[in-house]
Amino acid sequence: MKFYFIFFISFSSSYTLLSQKLVWQTEVHHDDIQLKLPISTVLAKLEVDLPTDGKVMVRFDGYCQSSPGDRIIVAASNVEKWQTNDGNLGLYAYKLESNNQSFAHQRVYDVTAGLQTFYAIGHNFVDTDGTGIASIHGTLIVEYYPNSSDVFVLNGHGILKYPIILNENAQVISSQKVNIPSKGKVLVHVATSVYSLSNNELEIALSDTGIWPINDFTSVVNIVNSYATRYVNITKIFEVESGEQEFFMLAKKNAGDMTNTNNAFYANMTVQFFPEGQETNFLKTDELVSKKINSDSQIFNLGKVNIDASNAGKVIIQASGKCNIESQQTALFEIAATNLTEISNPDLKVQKLHDNHSDEYFSVTKIFEVEKGYNEFNFYGRLDQSAEALNDGVVNGLFTLKYIADPLISSIDGQDNQVNQKFAVYPNPVADHLYIKANGSIQECHKVMLKDVSGKVVRQFDRWVEFIDLSQLPDGIYMLSMHQGKTVESHKIIKTQTSF
């Protein structure tokens, strides 16, 4: 009996606000891993239990150290391998002494309720003239958006644009339409591998009009070897009203051959909406505008974001953009929830890969647990003091905070009045008959559904029912959901041979 009591306590909670987002993370740390193999290497994986159908954004970012002659492929994926075209990024180092580069790869997937697994992938498959050995450090993150929510919006797609003639006139590389439910902010992110001919200079921008933005943050890409890959990321925030909106990835060529078609973009574009006035899920930002770093001072505070959290939860903190530093110099970055006086354990290392590069691009993401009340986060940077720098490094980009309140939890018997729970289910654990008690009107209940951990529907009723016979189901964990209009209330159910 003691065993079952402990089992009951472990699972006697229910997510009553399935319209909220959820987030998971795992760190990725590999030193000197051999990636020149016939198949991809799984660097990390995340198994998540999704309460309902919806969408997820899977993001893998950090930094990679590799040998010249290798193109290291990194990817966020829903399978144990990378996909062609939009399903990967290629990272290429030019010389042995400058081979630390940042990366960010993210994809959006439609998902069903139940257990799902997502992966961080590494491989050395295309250019293999180096050793094949790489060191990769970063974070794999999964953000979940429920279909039941009419508040939050997530869209994304892969981009393959080749061949294309680029000149001084801006062209639309791709766009994403979204239906915005209310006034708020939209976070648009593009991560891409860019290919072109030697001595070409390309420039990328984000827009909500399809017109090239003036005096705005853009990404400049210098191609130094004929048809060599360059990684680029660009993020921008737009203020929006309700209605259909379209966001554009634009590109043009500032220098080089204006008639050749050998220009290519292998990219992913994601669009996230954050409604105005939300206390449980919102976005805050700090712009990184010409922030300086050098080796004279130990540390520089490049950005700061803070929140007065309405509830305990999680924050996704991301710094992304570009930095211009000298050759032989390494920029070190760290995100922290405390005031730092030195960077002893950097989250990110970035080097200038080639003398002719104007900028190198960076992205780093961390998740922090927060308590109700005031919380502050800082983005620190400095130049490695091992090599003398004649000039300051310059950092431009965005420092963003995405706050996700913990789902409000109530007990199975409905005695916790901290949330407005409309249904109570009992007994739980259950051996045969599971009873459902309505704490109010049941007129709006149009569906009762029970799913197993794989997301398979094992019982479904298109009307209100007072009990469900589970006697013929295998023991295990199930998710019971009651649908009322656009509201879904869900309870985790334990099926055992012994009931209470």
VEXDREN-2710 file (C-alpha; in Angstrom, 1 decimal):
% VEXDREN-2710
k/r/px/py/pz
1/MET/0.0/0.0/0.0
2/LYS/2.8/2.4/0.8
3/PHE/4.2/2.1/-2.8
4/TYR/0.9/3.1/-4.3
5/PHE/0.5/6.1/-2.0
6/ILE/3.8/7.5/-3.0
7/PHE/2.9/6.9/-6.6
8/PHE/-0.3/8.8/-6.2
9/ILE/1.4/11.8/-4.6
10/SER/3.9/12.0/-7.4
11/PHE/1.3/12.4/-10.0
12/SER/-1.7/14.0/-8.2
13/SER/-1.6/17.2/-10.1
14/SER/-3.2/18.5/-13.3
15/TYR/-2.4/21.2/-15.7
16/THR/-5.5/23.3/-15.7
17/LEU/-4.2/26.0/-18.1
18/LEU/-3.3/24.1/-21.2
19/SER/-3.4/27.4/-23.1
20/GLN/0.0/28.2/-21.6
21/LYS/3.3/27.5/-23.2
22/LEU/5.9/25.0/-21.8
23/VAL/9.6/24.9/-22.3
24/TRP/12.4/22.3/-21.8
25/GLN/16.2/22.5/-22.2
26/THR/19.3/20.4/-22.0
27/GLU/22.9/21.5/-22.2
28/VAL/25.2/20.2/-24.9
29/HIS/28.9/19.8/-24.1
30/HIS/31.3/17.8/-26.3
31/ASP/35.1/18.2/-26.5
32/ASP/37.1/16.7/-29.3
33/ILE/34.3/14.5/-30.7
34/GLN/34.8/12.7/-34.0
35/LEU/32.1/13.7/-36.5
36/LYS/33.6/12.3/-39.7
37/LEU/31.3/9.3/-39.6
38/PRO/29.0/7.6/-42.1
39/ILE/25.9/8.7/-40.0
40/SER/25.0/11.7/-38.0
41/THR/26.0/12.0/-34.3
42/VAL/23.3/12.7/-31.7
43/LEU/24.9/15.4/-29.5
44/ALA/21.9/15.6/-27.1
45/LYS/18.2/14.8/-27.0
46/LEU/15.1/16.0/-25.2
47/GLU/12.1/13.7/-24.4
48/VAL/9.1/15.8/-23.6
49/ASP/5.5/14.9/-22.6
50/LEU/3.1/17.2/-24.5
51/PRO/-0.3/17.6/-23.0
52/THR/-2.2/18.4/-26.3
53/ASP/-1.6/18.8/-30.0
54/GLY/0.2/21.9/-31.0
55/LYS/3.5/23.2/-32.3
56/VAL/7.1/23.2/-31.0
57/MET/10.1/25.3/-31.8
58/VAL/13.3/23.3/-31.4
59/ARG/16.4/25.4/-31.1
60/PHE/20.1/24.4/-30.9
61/ASP/22.6/27.2/-30.5
62/GLY/26.1/27.7/-29.1
63/TYR/29.6/27.6/-30.5
64/CYS/31.7/25.1/-32.4
65/GLN/35.5/24.7/-32.7
66/SER/36.6/22.7/-35.7
67/SER/39.6/22.2/-38.0
68/PRO/40.2/24.0/-41.3
69/GLY/39.0/22.0/-44.3
70/ASP/35.9/20.6/-42.5
71/ARG/32.4/21.8/-42.7
72/ILE/30.7/20.9/-39.5
73/ILE/26.9/20.4/-39.9
74/VAL/24.7/21.2/-36.9
75/ALA/21.0/20.9/-36.7
76/ALA/17.9/20.8/-34.4
77/SER/15.8/17.9/-35.5
78/ASN/12.8/15.7/-34.7
79/VAL/14.7/12.6/-35.9
80/GLU/18.2/11.2/-35.2
81/LYS/19.7/12.8/-38.4
82/TRP/19.8/16.2/-40.2
83/GLN/17.7/16.8/-43.2
84/THR/18.9/18.4/-46.4
85/ASN/18.4/22.1/-47.3
86/ASP/16.6/23.9/-44.4
87/GLY/17.3/21.1/-42.0
88/ASN/20.9/22.0/-41.2
89/LEU/23.6/24.7/-41.0
90/GLY/27.2/24.4/-42.3
91/LEU/30.1/25.8/-40.2
92/TYR/33.4/26.3/-41.9
93/ALA/36.7/27.3/-40.3
94/TYR/39.4/28.9/-42.5
95/LYS/42.5/28.7/-40.3
96/LEU/43.7/26.8/-37.3
97/GLU/44.2/29.8/-35.0
98/SER/40.7/31.2/-35.6
99/ASN/38.1/28.4/-35.6
100/ASN/35.6/29.2/-32.8
101/GLN/32.3/30.3/-34.3
102/SER/28.7/30.6/-33.0
103/PHE/25.6/29.0/-34.6
104/ALA/21.9/28.9/-34.1
105/HIS/19.5/26.5/-35.8
106/GLN/15.8/26.2/-35.1
107/ARG/12.8/24.5/-36.7
108/VAL/9.1/24.5/-36.1
109/TYR/7.2/21.2/-36.0
110/ASP/3.5/20.3/-35.7
111/VAL/3.2/17.8/-32.8
112/THR/0.6/15.6/-31.2
113/ALA/0.0/15.0/-27.5
114/GLY/2.2/12.5/-25.7
115/LEU/5.9/11.7/-25.6
116/GLN/8.0/13.3/-28.3
117/THR/11.8/13.3/-28.7
118/PHE/14.0/16.1/-30.3
119/TYR/17.7/16.1/-31.0
120/ALA/20.8/18.2/-31.4
121/ILE/22.7/16.7/-34.4
122/GLY/26.4/17.0/-35.5
123/HIS/28.1/15.7/-38.6
124/ASN/31.1/16.2/-40.9
125/PHE/29.9/15.0/-44.2
126/VAL/30.4/17.6/-47.1
127/ASP/33.8/19.2/-46.8
128/THR/36.0/16.6/-45.0
129/ASP/39.6/17.8/-45.6
130/GLY/40.2/18.4/-41.9
131/THR/40.4/16.1/-38.9
132/GLY/36.7/15.6/-38.5
133/ILE/37.2/16.4/-34.8
134/ALA/35.1/19.2/-33.3
135/SER/34.2/20.7/-29.9
136/ILE/30.6/21.8/-29.6
137/HIS/29.0/23.6/-26.6
138/GLY/25.5/25.0/-26.4
139/THR/21.9/24.4/-25.5
140/LEU/19.0/22.4/-27.0
141/ILE/15.6/24.0/-26.2
142/VAL/12.0/22.9/-27.0
143/GLU/9.2/25.5/-26.8
144/TYR/5.7/24.2/-26.9
145/TYR/2.6/26.1/-28.2
146/PRO/-0.8/24.4/-27.7
147/ASN/-3.3/24.4/-30.5
148/SER/-6.0/25.1/-27.9
149/SER/-4.6/28.6/-27.4
150/ASP/-6.1/31.5/-29.3
151/VAL/-3.6/33.9/-27.8
152/PHE/-0.1/32.7/-28.8
153/VAL/1.1/32.3/-32.4
154/LEU/4.1/30.3/-33.6
155/ASN/5.0/29.8/-37.3
156/GLY/8.1/28.8/-39.2
157/HIS/9.4/27.3/-42.4
158/GLY/12.5/26.3/-44.1
159/ILE/14.0/28.3/-47.0
160/LEU/15.9/27.1/-50.0
161/LYS/16.6/29.9/-52.5
162/TYR/18.9/28.9/-55.4
163/PRO/19.8/29.9/-58.0
164/ILE/19.1/33.7/-57.7
165/ILE/20.6/36.8/-59.2
166/LEU/21.4/39.4/-56.5
167/ASN/22.3/43.1/-57.1
168/GLU/21.9/46.4/-55.4
169/ASN/18.1/46.1/-55.6
170/ALA/16.6/44.3/-52.6
171/GLN/14.8/41.0/-53.3
172/VAL/12.4/39.0/-51.2
173/ILE/14.1/35.7/-50.3
174/SER/11.1/34.4/-48.3
175/SER/8.1/35.6/-46.2
176/GLN/5.8/34.3/-43.5
177/LYS/2.2/35.2/-43.1
178/VAL/0.6/35.0/-39.6
179/ASN/-2.9/35.9/-38.2
180/ILE/-2.3/38.2/-35.3
181/PRO/-5.1/37.9/-32.7
182/SER/-4.5/41.2/-30.8
183/LYS/-2.1/44.0/-30.3
184/GLY/1.4/42.9/-29.3
185/LYS/4.9/42.2/-30.5
186/VAL/6.3/39.7/-33.1
187/LEU/9.8/38.3/-32.8
188/VAL/11.2/37.3/-36.2
189/HIS/14.4/35.2/-36.5
190/VAL/16.3/34.0/-39.5
191/ALA/19.3/31.7/-39.3
192/THR/20.9/30.8/-42.7
193/SER/23.8/29.4/-44.4
194/VAL/24.8/31.7/-47.3
195/TYR/26.7/30.7/-50.4
196/SER/28.1/33.0/-53.1
197/LEU/31.2/33.7/-55.2
198/SER/34.5/35.0/-53.9
199/ASN/34.7/38.7/-53.2
200/ASN/30.9/39.1/-53.1
201/GLU/29.3/41.1/-50.3
202/LEU/25.7/40.3/-49.5
203/GLU/23.4/42.0/-47.0
204/ILE/20.3/40.6/-45.3
205/ALA/17.4/42.4/-43.6
206/LEU/14.0/41.7/-42.0
207/SER/10.9/43.8/-42.9
208/ASP/7.2/43.9/-42.3
209/THR/6.5/45.8/-45.6
210/GLY/8.7/44.0/-48.2
211/ILE/10.7/47.2/-48.5
212/TRP/14.4/47.5/-47.4
213/PRO/14.5/49.2/-44.0
214/ILE/16.6/52.4/-43.7
215/ASN/18.9/52.9/-40.8
216/ASP/18.1/49.6/-39.3
217/PHE/19.9/46.5/-38.1
218/THR/21.1/44.3/-41.0
219/SER/23.5/41.5/-41.6
220/VAL/26.5/41.9/-43.9
221/VAL/28.1/38.8/-45.3
222/ASN/31.5/38.8/-46.9
223/ILE/32.4/35.8/-49.1
224/VAL/36.1/35.2/-49.2
225/ASN/36.5/31.8/-50.9
226/SER/34.6/30.8/-54.0
227/TYR/31.3/29.3/-53.0
228/ALA/32.2/28.9/-49.3
229/THR/29.5/28.8/-46.7
230/ARG/28.9/31.6/-44.2
231/TYR/26.6/31.3/-41.2
232/VAL/24.4/34.3/-40.5
233/ASN/21.6/35.0/-38.0
234/ILE/19.3/38.1/-37.7
235/THR/16.5/38.9/-35.2
236/LYS/14.1/41.7/-35.2
237/ILE/11.0/42.7/-33.1
238/PHE/7.9/44.3/-34.7
239/GLU/5.0/46.1/-33.0
240/VAL/1.8/44.8/-34.5
241/GLU/-2.0/45.2/-34.4
242/SER/-4.5/42.5/-34.9
243/GLY/-5.1/41.0/-38.3
244/GLU/-3.1/39.2/-41.0
245/GLN/0.6/40.3/-41.1
246/GLU/3.4/39.3/-43.4
247/PHE/7.1/39.4/-42.5
248/PHE/9.9/39.3/-45.1
249/MET/13.5/38.1/-45.4
250/LEU/15.2/40.5/-47.9
251/ALA/18.7/40.3/-49.5
252/LYS/20.8/42.4/-51.8
253/LYS/24.4/42.5/-53.1
254/ASN/26.6/45.4/-52.2
255/ALA/29.7/44.3/-54.1
256/GLY/30.9/41.6/-56.5
257/ASP/29.4/40.0/-59.6
258/MET/25.8/41.4/-60.0
259/THR/24.9/39.0/-62.8
260/ASN/25.9/35.5/-61.6
261/THR/23.2/33.2/-60.4
262/ASN/25.5/31.3/-57.9
263/ASN/23.9/32.7/-54.8
264/ALA/22.1/30.5/-52.3
265/PHE/20.3/30.7/-49.0
266/TYR/19.6/27.6/-46.8
267/ALA/17.6/29.1/-44.0
268/ASN/14.9/28.8/-41.4
269/MET/12.5/31.6/-40.6
270/THR/10.4/31.7/-37.4
271/VAL/7.7/34.1/-36.2
272/GLN/6.5/34.3/-32.6
273/PHE/3.7/36.5/-31.3
274/PHE/3.5/37.9/-27.8
275/PRO/0.2/39.7/-26.8
276/GLU/0.3/43.0/-25.1
277/GLY/-0.8/43.1/-21.5
278/GLN/-0.1/39.4/-20.7
279/GLU/1.2/38.8/-17.2
280/THR/2.1/35.1/-17.6
281/ASN/3.8/35.1/-21.1
282/PHE/5.5/38.2/-22.5
283/LEU/8.6/39.5/-24.3
284/LYS/11.1/42.1/-23.1
285/THR/14.2/43.3/-25.0
286/ASP/17.3/45.5/-24.7
287/GLU/19.0/46.6/-28.0
288/LEU/22.7/46.1/-28.3
289/VAL/23.8/49.1/-30.2
290/SER/27.5/49.5/-30.9
291/LYS/28.5/48.1/-27.5
292/LYS/32.2/48.1/-27.0
293/ILE/34.4/45.3/-25.5
294/ASN/38.2/45.2/-25.1
295/SER/40.9/43.4/-23.2
296/ASP/41.8/46.4/-21.0
297/SER/38.8/46.0/-18.7
298/GLN/37.9/42.6/-17.3
299/ILE/34.2/42.6/-18.2
300/PHE/31.5/44.7/-19.9
301/ASN/27.8/44.8/-19.2
302/LEU/26.4/44.8/-22.8
303/GLY/22.7/44.3/-22.0
304/LYS/20.1/44.1/-19.2
305/VAL/16.5/42.9/-19.0
306/ASN/14.3/42.6/-15.9
307/ILE/10.8/41.4/-15.0
308/ASP/8.4/41.7/-12.1
309/ALA/7.1/38.1/-12.5
310/SER/3.4/37.6/-11.6
311/ASN/4.1/33.9/-10.8
312/ALA/7.0/31.5/-10.6
313/GLY/8.1/30.3/-14.0
314/LYS/10.9/30.2/-16.5
315/VAL/12.6/32.8/-18.7
316/ILE/14.3/32.1/-22.0
317/ILE/17.2/34.6/-22.3
318/GLN/18.8/35.0/-25.7
319/ALA/21.5/37.3/-27.0
320/SER/22.1/37.3/-30.7
321/GLY/23.6/39.6/-33.3
322/LYS/27.1/40.3/-34.7
323/CYS/30.5/41.4/-33.4
324/ASN/33.4/42.9/-35.1
325/ILE/36.8/42.0/-33.6
326/GLU/40.4/41.8/-34.8
327/SER/42.0/38.6/-36.1
328/GLN/43.6/36.4/-33.4
329/GLN/41.2/37.8/-30.9
330/THR/38.4/35.8/-29.1
331/ALA/35.2/37.4/-27.7
332/LEU/33.8/35.8/-24.6
333/PHE/30.2/36.1/-23.6
334/GLU/28.1/35.0/-20.6
335/ILE/24.4/35.5/-19.6
336/ALA/23.9/35.6/-15.8
337/ALA/21.2/36.3/-13.2
338/THR/23.8/37.8/-10.9
339/ASN/26.3/40.6/-11.2
340/LEU/29.6/39.3/-12.5
341/THR/33.0/40.7/-12.1
342/GLU/34.7/38.3/-14.5
343/ILE/33.8/35.7/-17.1
344/SER/35.2/32.5/-15.8
345/ASN/32.8/30.1/-17.6
346/PRO/31.8/31.6/-20.9
347/ASP/28.6/30.6/-22.6
348/LEU/30.0/31.6/-25.9
349/LYS/33.3/32.0/-27.7
350/VAL/33.5/33.9/-31.0
351/GLN/36.5/34.5/-33.2
352/LYS/37.1/36.4/-36.5
353/LEU/37.3/33.5/-38.9
354/HIS/38.9/35.5/-41.8
355/ASP/40.6/38.9/-42.1
356/ASN/38.2/40.0/-44.8
357/HIS/35.0/39.3/-42.7
358/SER/33.4/42.5/-41.6
359/ASP/31.3/40.7/-38.9
360/GLU/31.0/37.4/-37.2
361/TYR/27.5/36.3/-36.0
362/PHE/26.6/35.0/-32.5
363/SER/23.7/33.4/-30.7
364/VAL/23.5/32.1/-27.1
365/THR/20.4/31.0/-25.2
366/LYS/19.8/30.0/-21.6
367/ILE/16.8/29.2/-19.5
368/PHE/16.5/30.3/-15.9
369/GLU/13.9/29.4/-13.2
370/VAL/12.4/32.5/-11.6
371/GLU/10.3/33.2/-8.5
372/LYS/7.4/35.6/-8.2
373/GLY/8.7/39.1/-8.0
374/TYR/11.6/41.1/-9.4
375/ASN/14.3/39.2/-11.5
376/GLU/17.2/40.7/-13.5
377/PHE/19.5/39.3/-16.1
378/ASN/22.6/40.6/-17.7
379/PHE/24.6/39.9/-20.8
380/TYR/28.4/40.3/-20.3
381/GLY/31.3/40.3/-22.7
382/ARG/35.0/40.9/-23.0
383/LEU/37.9/40.2/-25.2
384/ASP/40.3/37.4/-24.3
385/GLN/43.3/38.9/-22.6
386/SER/45.7/36.4/-24.0
387/ALA/46.3/38.5/-27.2
388/GLU/46.7/42.2/-27.3
389/ALA/43.9/44.1/-29.2
390/LEU/44.8/47.4/-30.9
391/ASN/41.1/48.4/-31.2
392/ASP/37.9/47.8/-29.4
393/GLY/35.5/45.1/-30.4
394/VAL/32.0/46.2/-31.3
395/VAL/28.8/44.2/-30.6
396/ASN/25.3/44.9/-32.2
397/GLY/22.1/42.9/-31.8
398/LEU/19.3/42.0/-29.4
399/PHE/19.1/40.8/-25.8
400/THR/15.7/39.3/-25.2
401/LEU/13.7/37.8/-22.4
402/LYS/10.7/35.5/-22.9
403/TYR/8.8/34.9/-19.7
404/ILE/6.7/31.7/-19.4
405/ALA/4.8/31.3/-16.2
406/ASP/4.5/27.8/-14.7
407/PRO/1.2/26.2/-15.5
408/LEU/-1.1/26.7/-12.5
409/ILE/-1.6/23.5/-10.6
410/SER/-4.5/22.2/-8.5
411/SER/-5.1/18.9/-6.7
412/ILE/-7.0/16.1/-8.3
413/ASP/-10.0/16.5/-5.9
414/GLY/-10.4/20.1/-6.8
415/GLN/-9.9/21.4/-3.3
416/ASP/-7.2/23.9/-4.2
417/ASN/-9.0/27.2/-5.0
418/GLN/-5.9/29.0/-6.4
419/VAL/-7.2/28.2/-9.9
420/ASN/-10.8/28.0/-11.2
421/GLN/-10.9/24.3/-11.8
422/LYS/-14.2/23.2/-13.3
423/PHE/-13.8/19.4/-13.0
424/ALA/-12.7/16.9/-10.4
425/VAL/-11.8/13.3/-11.2
426/TYR/-11.6/10.4/-8.8
427/PRO/-10.3/8.0/-7.7
428/ASN/-6.8/8.6/-8.9
429/PRO/-5.0/6.2/-9.2
430/VAL/-7.9/4.2/-10.6
431/ALA/-8.5/0.5/-11.3
432/ASP/-11.8/0.5/-13.2
433/HIS/-14.3/3.4/-13.1
434/LEU/-13.0/6.9/-13.2
435/TYR/-15.6/9.5/-12.1
436/ILE/-15.8/13.0/-13.4
437/LYS/-17.5/15.6/-11.2
438/ALA/-18.4/19.0/-12.6
439/ASN/-17.9/21.9/-10.3
440/GLY/-20.3/24.1/-12.3
441/SER/-22.2/24.1/-15.6
442/ILE/-21.5/21.3/-18.1
443/GLN/-23.5/22.8/-20.9
444/GLU/-20.4/23.9/-22.8
445/CYS/-18.6/20.5/-22.5
446/HIS/-18.6/19.1/-26.0
447/LYS/-15.8/16.5/-25.8
448/VAL/-14.2/14.2/-23.2
449/MET/-11.0/12.5/-24.4
450/LEU/-8.5/10.1/-22.8
451/LYS/-5.0/9.6/-24.4
452/ASP/-2.2/7.3/-23.5
453/VAL/1.4/8.5/-23.3
454/SER/2.0/8.1/-27.0
455/GLY/-0.8/10.5/-27.7
456/LYS/-3.2/7.8/-29.0
457/VAL/-6.9/8.4/-28.2
458/VAL/-8.1/5.4/-26.1
459/ARG/-11.5/6.8/-25.1
460/GLN/-13.5/9.7/-26.6
461/PHE/-17.0/11.1/-26.0
462/ASP/-18.6/13.9/-27.9
463/ARG/-20.8/14.8/-25.0
464/TRP/-20.6/15.0/-21.2
465/VAL/-20.0/11.7/-19.3
466/GLU/-20.0/11.2/-15.5
467/PHE/-17.7/8.2/-15.5
468/ILE/-15.3/6.2/-17.8
469/ASP/-14.7/2.5/-17.6
470/LEU/-10.9/1.9/-17.6
471/SER/-11.0/-1.7/-16.5
472/GLN/-9.8/-3.0/-19.8
473/LEU/-7.0/-0.6/-20.3
474/PRO/-3.3/-1.5/-19.5
475/ASP/-1.8/0.0/-16.3
476/GLY/0.0/3.3/-17.0
477/ILE/-0.3/7.0/-17.2
478/TYR/-3.1/8.7/-19.3
479/MET/-4.2/12.3/-20.0
480/LEU/-7.9/13.1/-19.6
481/SER/-9.1/16.3/-21.2
482/MET/-12.5/18.1/-21.1
483/HIS/-13.2/20.5/-23.9
484/GLN/-15.4/23.6/-23.4
485/GLY/-15.3/25.9/-26.4
486/LYS/-11.7/27.0/-26.8
487/THR/-10.9/26.0/-23.2
488/VAL/-9.3/22.7/-22.4
489/GLU/-8.8/21.3/-18.8
490/SER/-6.6/18.3/-18.5
491/HIS/-5.8/15.8/-15.7
492/LYS/-3.0/13.2/-15.5
493/ILE/-4.6/9.9/-14.7
494/ILE/-2.8/6.8/-13.2
495/LYS/-4.3/3.4/-14.1
496/THR/-3.3/0.7/-11.6
497/GLN/-4.7/-2.7/-10.4
498/THR/-5.3/-1.1/-6.9
499/SER/-7.7/1.8/-6.5
500/PHE/-8.1/4.2/-3.6
END
